[in-house]
Amino acid sequence: MRTFPRVSPGQPLAVPAEEWNAILAASEHTLGHGFAPGRSGPGGWRSAGICQIDNQCGSARAANDILGISGPAITPTQDEELFSLDVPILAGIEPAAAHVGAFAVLAEPAEAGAIALGIVTGVAAVRVHVTDADHAYAELEAAEYDHLASADNGSAAILWKEAGTGVLWAIVRLGNAGGGAMPPGTADYDMLYWLEADSSWHLLPIASGSAAMPVQKKIDGTLGYDWLRFKTP
């Protein structure tokens, strides 16, 4: 994330060319797309899933490419007015494992150091490397800008994709919050629990050979337990 030094009243202003150009790029893009503090977005509309992406990966990226989100491009201490725009400016960098579920699909081309619109939640067209035609989800793949990777579970639900396997065009829904899909290895009649910490389902470990397990139960205000029994196929 870029940082810009602050100055005090009366202090001589000496802004390096790189910092000045970055501020101008953010301002020009903001004005060019109709964004301004107090406005909702282009033409007055607002989509919470569309943000401004500052391309900090070091190379030009095409529309429908993927960038990992490392945080805001401009912090409140740098410029509170730009930070508080209804359409935030996020820093987009090379996709990495840390960006699983935290990435943007560019809605337009972005030169290195330029700002472009990107989709962080909602429906987007994107290429997906499909390794199994039955996969219904996709996720970011480290160091890959031009496609997601298909999976049993992921933060992007595949709404439609081209037939077959390989790198294919797809329509996905980003921001799938863990997918809601069953974890790998889940079989019929397995038991699962929902973990808020990572917004996903997990297999409930059961002692080997056990046909039942105790569960906490409250009856008429009295805390006790009952047995949850497993049905075999």
N, C-alpha and C positions, 0 to 999 in steps of 0.2 A: 504494500500500500504506500502511495506517495505521501510525503509530508511536506508542508510548506511553512517556512518560519514566519512567525508573527512579528510585527513591528509596533513600537509605541508611538504615541503622538509626538511630532516634532523630530522623530528619528529619520535620518536620510534613508530613502527607499532604494535599495540595490537588489533587484530581482534577477537571478540568473535566467538566461534565455530559455532553458529547458522548463523551469518552473512557470515562467510567464506564458510560454506556449501551451503548457498543460492547462492553465487557468483559462486561457482564451478558447482552447478546444472545448472545454466543458461548457463555457458560456455560449459559444457559437452553436454547439449542438443543442443546448437547452432552448435557445431562442429559435433555432431553425425548425425544431419539432413542436414549437408552440408551448413549451413548458415555461412556467414562471411561478415564483412563490405565490401561493394562494390560488393557483389554477389547478384544475384536475388533470390536465394532460392535453394532447393534441386536439385542438378544436373544442376543448372543454370536457372531453370524456376522460375517464380513468379506468384502467384495467390493473388490478392489483398484481396480476401475474406478469406484467411487462415492465421492465426496468431499463435504465440506461447502463450500458456496459462499457467501461473504459478498458480497451484492449491493451493489456500490459504483458502479453505473452512474448513480445519482441518480433512478431512477424504478422503480415496481413492475413486476415481470416475471411472466408467466404460466408455468405448467408447459409444458414443451416449447420454451420460448424458449432462445436461445443467448447466452452471455456469454463474452467473451474472458478468458483466464486471465493475469493480470499477475504472479503469484507467490503466496507465502503471505500470508494475511491477518494472521497473527501470526508474527513471527520468533522464533528461539531466544533472542535477547537480550531480547525483550519478555516472553515467557512460555514457558520451555522445556517445561513440562508440557503446555500446550495445543498447542504446535508439534509435539510428539512423539506426538500421538494416532495410533492406527492409521488413523483416518479423518481425513485432514488438512483444515484449513480454508484454502481458496484464495480469493484476491481475484478477483471477477468484475466486469469492466468492459465498456464499449461495445466490440463487435467491431471490430477493425481489421486491416489487412493483416499486422501483426506477429503476429497470433494464428492464422495459418494452421496447422492441426494442433495448436493449443493453445487449445482452447475446451471449454466444458461445455454439455450440454443439461440444463436444469433438470428435475428429477423431480417438483417441486412448486412452487406459487407462491412468490414471494419479494418482500416489500415492500422499498422502498428502505432500505438499511442493515440489513436482516435477513439471516439465514443460512438457507439451504435446501439440501436434498440435490441433487446434480447428477451426471450421468454424464460421465466424461472418457474412459473406454475401455469398450468393450463394446457391447451392442445397445441401441438407443434408438429411440423413435418421434419423428419430427420432420418438419416441413414442408420440402419441397425445391422450389426454383424450377427446374423442369425445362425447359430450352431445347431439348433434343434427346432424344427418347424412347429413343434407343439409349445414352445416357450411363449408365455403370454405377457412377459415383463422384460424390461431392459434397464441397464444401469451404465453409468459412466465407466470407461475403461482408461486406466492410467496412460498418459502420453498420447492418447488418440484424440485428435481434434475433429475428425470428419465422420465419426460414427459412435454409437453406443454399442453395447454388447448384450445380446439376448440372455435371459436367465429365467429360472423358475420363480424368482421373486426380485423385486427391485423398485426403485422410486419412480419409474416410468411405466405405466400400463400401456401395452400395445393395443390400440383400438383397431388397427388394420395394418397389414404389411403385404408386400409382394410375395407370391408363392415361392416356395423352395428354401434353400439355404444360401449363405454367403452374405455379402454386404448389399442390403436391399433397402429400398425406400419404405418408410413406415409413417403412420400417423400415431403419435403417442400422447398420453396425458401425463404431464410432468407434475411432480409434487404428490406422489402417490402414497406418501407416509408409510413406507414399509411394504406397500403393495397389498397388505391384508391377505397375502397368499400364505399357504402352509409352508413351513420350513422344509428344506430338503430332507428326504427320508421319511416323511410322514406317511403312515399307512392308515387304512380304514380302522376306525375305532380307537385310534390313538387319542390321547388327551393333550390339550394345549392350554397355555395361559398367555394372556396379553401383558406385555411389559411396556409401561408408559415411557421408560427411559430411552428406548430405541424405537418405540412405536411399531412393534412387530410381535408376531406370535412365536412362542417357543414350545418345544416338546416338554411335557411334564414327565420327569423321570419316575419310573415305577420299578419297585424291586423285582428282580428276575423271578418269574414264576408266580407272581402275586396275581390273584384274581379279584382283589378288592383293596381299597385304601380308605383310611379314615378321613373324614372331612368335618370341619367345624360347622356346627349347626345351632341356631338359636330357636327354641320352641317356647312360646308363652313367656318370653323374656328371660328364660333360663339358658345359659350357655352350656352346650354339651357337644356330643359328636355323633355322627352316624357313619354308616359304611356305604361308600360308592362302589358299586360292583360293575365289573366289565362284562360286556356281552361279546361273546366270540362269534365270528362269522358262521 
